[in-house]
Amino acid sequence: MTISSTTESPRLRVGRLVKAHGLKGALKLELYTDAPERRFTPGASFTLQVPETSSWHGKTLTLTELRWYNAQPVAFFDGVADREVAESLVKAILWIDQVDDEPAEDDAWYDFQLVGLRAVRDGEEVGTIVRVDHLPAQDLLAVRTPGGEVLVPFVAAIVPVVDIAAGVVTLTPPPGLFEELPEGDEGPDSTPGEAPA
C-alpha cells in the first residue's frame, strides 16, 4: 500500500469498491489495508478517487456498516440506498486522511519515500524510481532506465523488498519487463508473418 503525500494531511489508500452486492446499495470491497477494523468503522469518511467525468468526483462517502460474507468484506454507505447508485461507484478507490500520531501500517510508504530509490534486480541497479502512479487495479512504480521509463506493478511478487534506509527497491520482474524478449516464440507450427488462428 502506498500513501499519497500532499501539502495537506497525508492520505492512505485503503480500499477499492469492486462490485454491487444485493439490492440495498451494498458494495463488495477490495482491501488495501492491514487494519480494516480500524479503517472501516461506522462514521468513517472516505475521499473518492474516480474519473473527473463521474458524478462522484470531488465527493466523499461515509460508512454506515461493514459486513463479511464468505470472508468477503461488504460495505454500506450513507446515501447509497439501492443497486443502481452502488453500481455508479464500482472501481472507486477509497482514501482516508492519516492522523499524525497514528501508528504506520506494515508495508506502507509515502510516495516521496519511494521516489529517488534505486531499483535493483539480481544485485544490479536497473534504474531509479521517479514517481508512483495510483491506478484502480494497483499502484505502479515508474522506473527511469537508460532505455526509457518502465512501469512496474507495485505488488509483493515483483517488488519483494523496499529498503528506505538503504535507498533500494529490490525487483523480481517477469521476463520482458525490462528487456526485449528474443523473437521466435511463436511456436513450431507458426508461419512467419502469419497470425495464429
C-alpha positions in Angstrom: 0.0 0.0 0.0 1.2 3.5 -0.8 0.5 6.8 0.9 -0.2 9.9 -1.1 1.7 12.8 0.5 0.4 16.3 -0.3 0.8 19.7 1.3 -2.3 18.8 3.4 -2.6 15.7 5.6 -1.0 12.6 4.1 -3.6 10.2 2.8 -3.8 6.4 2.9 -5.3 4.3 0.1 -7.4 1.7 2.0 -9.7 0.1 -0.5 -11.5 -0.2 -3.8 -15.2 -0.8 -4.5 -15.3 -3.7 -6.8 -19.0 -4.8 -7.3 -22.5 -4.0 -6.2 -23.9 -6.5 -3.7 -27.6 -7.2 -3.4 -30.3 -4.6 -4.0 -29.8 -2.2 -1.0 -26.7 -0.3 -2.1 -24.0 -2.6 -0.6 -20.7 -2.9 -2.3 -18.0 -5.6 -2.2 -14.7 -4.2 -1.1 -11.1 -4.9 -2.0 -9.0 -4.0 1.0 -5.6 -2.3 0.7 -5.2 -2.1 4.5 -3.9 -4.4 7.2 -6.3 -2.9 9.7 -9.9 -2.9 8.3 -11.3 -3.0 11.8 -9.6 0.4 12.4 -10.2 1.9 8.9 -13.8 0.8 8.3 -15.7 1.8 11.3 -19.2 3.3 11.2 -18.9 7.0 10.6 -15.5 6.7 8.8 -15.3 9.2 5.9 -13.5 8.3 2.6 -12.3 10.6 -0.2 -13.1 9.1 -3.6 -10.7 8.6 -6.5 -12.9 8.4 -9.6 -12.7 9.8 -13.1 -13.5 13.5 -13.4 -16.5 12.6 -15.5 -18.0 10.7 -12.6 -20.9 12.2 -10.7 -18.9 11.2 -7.6 -15.9 13.3 -8.5 -14.8 15.5 -5.6 -17.3 13.8 -3.1 -16.8 11.7 0.0 -18.5 8.6 1.3 -19.4 7.9 4.9 -19.5 4.3 6.0 -22.6 3.1 7.9 -21.7 -0.6 8.3 -19.1 -3.2 7.2 -20.2 -6.8 7.0 -18.4 -10.0 5.9 -20.0 -12.5 3.6 -18.0 -15.7 2.9 -14.8 -13.9 4.0 -15.5 -11.0 1.6 -16.0 -7.5 3.1 -19.2 -5.7 2.0 -19.6 -2.0 2.8 -22.8 0.1 3.3 -22.5 3.9 2.9 -24.7 6.8 3.8 -26.8 7.9 0.8 -26.2 4.7 -1.3 -29.6 3.1 -0.9 -30.0 0.9 -4.0 -28.1 -1.2 -6.5 -28.2 1.5 -9.2 -26.4 4.0 -7.1 -24.0 1.3 -5.9 -23.1 0.4 -9.4 -22.1 4.0 -10.2 -19.4 3.7 -7.5 -17.8 0.5 -8.8 -14.0 0.9 -9.3 -13.8 3.9 -7.0 -10.7 4.0 -4.8 -11.2 4.9 -1.1 -8.7 7.2 0.6 -8.6 8.4 4.2 -6.6 11.1 6.0 -3.6 9.9 8.0 -3.6 11.2 11.6 -0.1 12.5 12.5 0.3 10.4 15.7 -1.3 7.3 14.2 1.0 4.2 14.0 2.0 3.4 10.5 0.8 0.2 8.9 3.2 -2.5 7.7 4.3 -2.2 4.1 3.0 1.4 3.8 5.1 4.1 2.3 4.7 7.7 1.3 5.2 8.5 -2.4 8.1 10.8 -1.6 9.8 8.0 0.3 9.8 5.8 -2.8 10.8 8.5 -5.4 14.5 8.6 -5.9 15.2 5.0 -4.7 17.5 2.8 -6.7 15.8 -0.1 -8.4 17.9 -3.3 -8.2 17.4 -6.6 -10.0 19.7 -9.6 -9.3 22.1 -7.3 -7.5 22.4 -4.9 -10.4 21.0 -1.4 -10.5 18.5 -1.1 -13.4 17.2 2.4 -12.8 15.6 5.0 -10.4 12.0 5.4 -9.2 10.7 8.7 -10.5 7.1 8.6 -9.4 4.2 6.4 -8.2 1.1 6.0 -10.4 -2.1 5.2 -8.4 -4.4 3.2 -10.7 -7.7 1.5 -9.9 -6.2 -2.0 -10.1 -2.9 -1.4 -8.4 -0.1 1.1 -7.9 2.8 1.3 -10.5 6.3 2.3 -9.8 7.7 4.4 -12.7 11.4 3.4 -13.1 13.7 5.6 -15.2 16.2 3.3 -17.0 18.9 4.0 -19.7 16.4 2.7 -22.2 13.4 4.7 -21.1 10.7 4.6 -18.5 9.4 1.2 -17.3 6.2 0.9 -15.3 6.5 -1.8 -12.6 3.4 -3.2 -10.8 3.9 -2.4 -7.1 3.0 -5.9 -5.8 4.9 -8.2 -3.5 5.6 -10.8 -6.2 7.5 -8.2 -8.3 8.7 -5.8 -5.6 9.5 -8.1 -2.7 11.7 -5.6 -0.7 11.5 -1.9 -0.1 14.5 -0.7 2.0 14.0 3.0 2.6 17.1 3.2 4.8 19.4 1.7 2.2 17.6 3.7 -0.6 16.9 0.5 -2.6 13.9 -1.3 -4.0 14.5 -4.9 -5.0 12.7 -6.1 -8.1 11.9 -9.6 -9.4 10.2 -8.7 -12.7 8.8 -11.2 -15.2 10.8 -11.7 -18.4 10.3 -8.9 -20.9 9.5 -6.1 -18.5 13.0 -4.5 -18.6 14.2 -6.1 -21.9 13.0 -7.2 -25.3 12.3 -11.0 -25.4 14.1 -12.9 -28.2 12.0 -13.4 -31.3 10.9 -16.9 -32.5 8.4 -17.7 -29.6 5.5 -18.1 -32.0 5.7 -21.9 -31.7 6.7 -24.7 -34.1 3.5 -24.6 -36.2 3.5 -20.9 -36.9 4.5 -19.5 -40.3 6.5 -16.2 -40.1 4.2 -13.2 -40.8 1.1 -15.3 -40.3 -1.1 -14.6 -37.3 -2.0 -17.6 -35.2 -5.5 -19.0 -35.7 
